[in-house]
Amino acid sequence: MADGDVWESIDDLWTWLDTHRTYDGREGLLLRMLKLSEEVGEVAQAVIGATGQNPRKGTTHTWDDVQAELCDVVITAMVALRTLTPDAREVFLTHLEGVRERSLGPRL
């Protein structure tokens, strides 16, 4: 899937979620942002399950489950960004380049 297709899919998901939202306005916006915390919690749960760190439950997840949960975090963050701005793709790419440059230095 090409980069443009990723953002097209994010737009499609955003449209679908916006059509089926329960809350409008500020409350709906805040709930969309809070969804990220839920997804990050699912990553933590999957890591704990993959490493068997809960002695009562044992190993309940795989590292494939962790990967899937991380993907859900990324998708949820992209949809949240799209909720804040229709220019989500440009905002993300500009920010990514800034982080890359701060971390790795300017491109040669």
Rosetta constraint file for C-alpha pairs under 8 A:
AtomPair CA 1 CA 5 HARMONIC 6.00 0.50
AtomPair CA 1 CA 6 HARMONIC 6.76 0.50
AtomPair CA 2 CA 6 HARMONIC 6.49 0.50
AtomPair CA 3 CA 7 HARMONIC 6.62 0.50
AtomPair CA 4 CA 8 HARMONIC 6.15 0.50
AtomPair CA 5 CA 9 HARMONIC 6.11 0.50
AtomPair CA 6 CA 10 HARMONIC 6.28 0.50
AtomPair CA 7 CA 11 HARMONIC 6.10 0.50
AtomPair CA 7 CA 89 HARMONIC 6.63 0.50
AtomPair CA 8 CA 12 HARMONIC 6.21 0.50
AtomPair CA 9 CA 13 HARMONIC 6.15 0.50
AtomPair CA 10 CA 14 HARMONIC 6.00 0.50
AtomPair CA 10 CA 75 HARMONIC 7.38 0.50
AtomPair CA 10 CA 78 HARMONIC 6.79 0.50
AtomPair CA 10 CA 79 HARMONIC 5.91 0.50
AtomPair CA 10 CA 82 HARMONIC 7.60 0.50
AtomPair CA 11 CA 15 HARMONIC 6.05 0.50
AtomPair CA 11 CA 79 HARMONIC 7.57 0.50
AtomPair CA 11 CA 82 HARMONIC 7.25 0.50
AtomPair CA 12 CA 16 HARMONIC 6.19 0.50
AtomPair CA 13 CA 17 HARMONIC 6.06 0.50
AtomPair CA 13 CA 79 HARMONIC 7.21 0.50
AtomPair CA 14 CA 18 HARMONIC 5.90 0.50
AtomPair CA 14 CA 79 HARMONIC 5.79 0.50
AtomPair CA 14 CA 82 HARMONIC 7.00 0.50
AtomPair CA 14 CA 83 HARMONIC 7.05 0.50
AtomPair CA 15 CA 19 HARMONIC 6.08 0.50
AtomPair CA 16 CA 20 HARMONIC 6.36 0.50
AtomPair CA 17 CA 21 HARMONIC 5.83 0.50
AtomPair CA 21 CA 28 HARMONIC 7.43 0.50
AtomPair CA 22 CA 28 HARMONIC 7.47 0.50
AtomPair CA 23 CA 27 HARMONIC 6.20 0.50
AtomPair CA 23 CA 28 HARMONIC 4.62 0.50
AtomPair CA 24 CA 28 HARMONIC 4.72 0.50
AtomPair CA 24 CA 29 HARMONIC 7.43 0.50
AtomPair CA 25 CA 29 HARMONIC 6.29 0.50
AtomPair CA 26 CA 30 HARMONIC 6.11 0.50
AtomPair CA 27 CA 31 HARMONIC 6.15 0.50
AtomPair CA 28 CA 32 HARMONIC 6.18 0.50
AtomPair CA 29 CA 33 HARMONIC 6.41 0.50
AtomPair CA 29 CA 83 HARMONIC 7.39 0.50
AtomPair CA 30 CA 34 HARMONIC 6.16 0.50
AtomPair CA 31 CA 35 HARMONIC 6.29 0.50
AtomPair CA 32 CA 36 HARMONIC 7.59 0.50
AtomPair CA 32 CA 80 HARMONIC 6.15 0.50
AtomPair CA 32 CA 83 HARMONIC 7.99 0.50
AtomPair CA 33 CA 37 HARMONIC 7.86 0.50
AtomPair CA 33 CA 77 HARMONIC 7.98 0.50
AtomPair CA 33 CA 80 HARMONIC 5.96 0.50
AtomPair CA 34 CA 38 HARMONIC 6.88 0.50
AtomPair CA 35 CA 39 HARMONIC 6.39 0.50
AtomPair CA 35 CA 76 HARMONIC 7.19 0.50
AtomPair CA 36 CA 40 HARMONIC 6.18 0.50
AtomPair CA 36 CA 73 HARMONIC 6.36 0.50
AtomPair CA 36 CA 76 HARMONIC 6.14 0.50
AtomPair CA 36 CA 77 HARMONIC 6.45 0.50
AtomPair CA 37 CA 41 HARMONIC 6.11 0.50
AtomPair CA 38 CA 42 HARMONIC 6.43 0.50
AtomPair CA 39 CA 43 HARMONIC 6.54 0.50
AtomPair CA 39 CA 69 HARMONIC 6.96 0.50
AtomPair CA 39 CA 72 HARMONIC 6.58 0.50
AtomPair CA 39 CA 73 HARMONIC 5.45 0.50
AtomPair CA 39 CA 76 HARMONIC 7.71 0.50
AtomPair CA 40 CA 44 HARMONIC 6.46 0.50
AtomPair CA 40 CA 69 HARMONIC 7.78 0.50
AtomPair CA 40 CA 70 HARMONIC 7.65 0.50
AtomPair CA 40 CA 73 HARMONIC 6.24 0.50
AtomPair CA 41 CA 45 HARMONIC 6.17 0.50
AtomPair CA 42 CA 46 HARMONIC 6.09 0.50
AtomPair CA 42 CA 69 HARMONIC 6.38 0.50
AtomPair CA 43 CA 47 HARMONIC 6.19 0.50
AtomPair CA 43 CA 66 HARMONIC 5.85 0.50
AtomPair CA 43 CA 69 HARMONIC 5.24 0.50
AtomPair CA 43 CA 70 HARMONIC 6.20 0.50
AtomPair CA 44 CA 48 HARMONIC 6.14 0.50
AtomPair CA 45 CA 49 HARMONIC 6.05 0.50
AtomPair CA 46 CA 50 HARMONIC 5.90 0.50
AtomPair CA 46 CA 60 HARMONIC 7.80 0.50
AtomPair CA 46 CA 61 HARMONIC 5.61 0.50
AtomPair CA 46 CA 62 HARMONIC 7.33 0.50
AtomPair CA 46 CA 63 HARMONIC 7.78 0.50
AtomPair CA 46 CA 65 HARMONIC 6.30 0.50
AtomPair CA 46 CA 66 HARMONIC 5.32 0.50
AtomPair CA 46 CA 69 HARMONIC 7.53 0.50
AtomPair CA 47 CA 51 HARMONIC 6.11 0.50
AtomPair CA 47 CA 61 HARMONIC 7.44 0.50
AtomPair CA 47 CA 63 HARMONIC 7.41 0.50
AtomPair CA 47 CA 66 HARMONIC 6.11 0.50
AtomPair CA 48 CA 52 HARMONIC 5.96 0.50
AtomPair CA 48 CA 53 HARMONIC 5.19 0.50
AtomPair CA 48 CA 54 HARMONIC 6.72 0.50
AtomPair CA 49 CA 53 HARMONIC 6.55 0.50
AtomPair CA 49 CA 54 HARMONIC 7.07 0.50
AtomPair CA 49 CA 57 HARMONIC 7.89 0.50
AtomPair CA 49 CA 58 HARMONIC 6.94 0.50
AtomPair CA 49 CA 59 HARMONIC 5.04 0.50
AtomPair CA 49 CA 60 HARMONIC 4.59 0.50
AtomPair CA 49 CA 61 HARMONIC 4.67 0.50
AtomPair CA 49 CA 62 HARMONIC 7.31 0.50
AtomPair CA 50 CA 59 HARMONIC 5.57 0.50
AtomPair CA 50 CA 60 HARMONIC 6.21 0.50
AtomPair CA 50 CA 61 HARMONIC 4.48 0.50
AtomPair CA 50 CA 62 HARMONIC 4.82 0.50
AtomPair CA 50 CA 63 HARMONIC 6.05 0.50
AtomPair CA 50 CA 66 HARMONIC 7.76 0.50
AtomPair CA 51 CA 59 HARMONIC 6.33 0.50
AtomPair CA 52 CA 57 HARMONIC 7.44 0.50
AtomPair CA 52 CA 58 HARMONIC 4.60 0.50
AtomPair CA 52 CA 59 HARMONIC 4.12 0.50
AtomPair CA 52 CA 60 HARMONIC 7.02 0.50
AtomPair CA 53 CA 58 HARMONIC 6.81 0.50
AtomPair CA 53 CA 59 HARMONIC 7.61 0.50
AtomPair CA 54 CA 58 HARMONIC 5.65 0.50
AtomPair CA 54 CA 59 HARMONIC 7.83 0.50
AtomPair CA 61 CA 65 HARMONIC 6.03 0.50
AtomPair CA 61 CA 66 HARMONIC 7.69 0.50
AtomPair CA 62 CA 66 HARMONIC 6.68 0.50
AtomPair CA 63 CA 67 HARMONIC 6.25 0.50
AtomPair CA 64 CA 68 HARMONIC 6.24 0.50
AtomPair CA 65 CA 69 HARMONIC 6.20 0.50
AtomPair CA 66 CA 70 HARMONIC 6.15 0.50
AtomPair CA 67 CA 71 HARMONIC 6.26 0.50
AtomPair CA 68 CA 72 HARMONIC 6.34 0.50
AtomPair CA 69 CA 73 HARMONIC 6.38 0.50
AtomPair CA 70 CA 74 HARMONIC 6.39 0.50
AtomPair CA 71 CA 75 HARMONIC 6.15 0.50
AtomPair CA 72 CA 76 HARMONIC 5.93 0.50
AtomPair CA 73 CA 77 HARMONIC 6.05 0.50
AtomPair CA 74 CA 78 HARMONIC 6.17 0.50
AtomPair CA 75 CA 79 HARMONIC 6.17 0.50
AtomPair CA 76 CA 80 HARMONIC 6.07 0.50
AtomPair CA 77 CA 81 HARMONIC 6.11 0.50
AtomPair CA 78 CA 82 HARMONIC 6.13 0.50
AtomPair CA 78 CA 88 HARMONIC 7.59 0.50
AtomPair CA 79 CA 83 HARMONIC 6.11 0.50
AtomPair CA 80 CA 84 HARMONIC 6.57 0.50
AtomPair CA 81 CA 85 HARMONIC 6.36 0.50
AtomPair CA 81 CA 88 HARMONIC 5.76 0.50
AtomPair CA 82 CA 86 HARMONIC 5.67 0.50
AtomPair CA 82 CA 87 HARMONIC 7.21 0.50
AtomPair CA 82 CA 88 HARMONIC 4.99 0.50
AtomPair CA 84 CA 88 HARMONIC 7.77 0.50
AtomPair CA 87 CA 91 HARMONIC 6.15 0.50
AtomPair CA 88 CA 92 HARMONIC 5.94 0.50
AtomPair CA 89 CA 93 HARMONIC 6.14 0.50
AtomPair CA 90 CA 94 HARMONIC 6.01 0.50
AtomPair CA 91 CA 95 HARMONIC 6.14 0.50
AtomPair CA 92 CA 96 HARMONIC 5.96 0.50
AtomPair CA 93 CA 97 HARMONIC 6.12 0.50
AtomPair CA 94 CA 98 HARMONIC 6.33 0.50
AtomPair CA 95 CA 99 HARMONIC 6.26 0.50
AtomPair CA 96 CA 100 HARMONIC 6.04 0.50
AtomPair CA 97 CA 101 HARMONIC 6.00 0.50
AtomPair CA 98 CA 102 HARMONIC 6.10 0.50
AtomPair CA 99 CA 103 HARMONIC 6.08 0.50
AtomPair CA 100 CA 104 HARMONIC 5.71 0.50
AtomPair CA 100 CA 105 HARMONIC 7.24 0.50
AtomPair CA 101 CA 105 HARMONIC 4.51 0.50
AtomPair CA 101 CA 106 HARMONIC 5.15 0.50
AtomPair CA 101 CA 107 HARMONIC 7.38 0.50
AtomPair CA 102 CA 106 HARMONIC 7.88 0.50
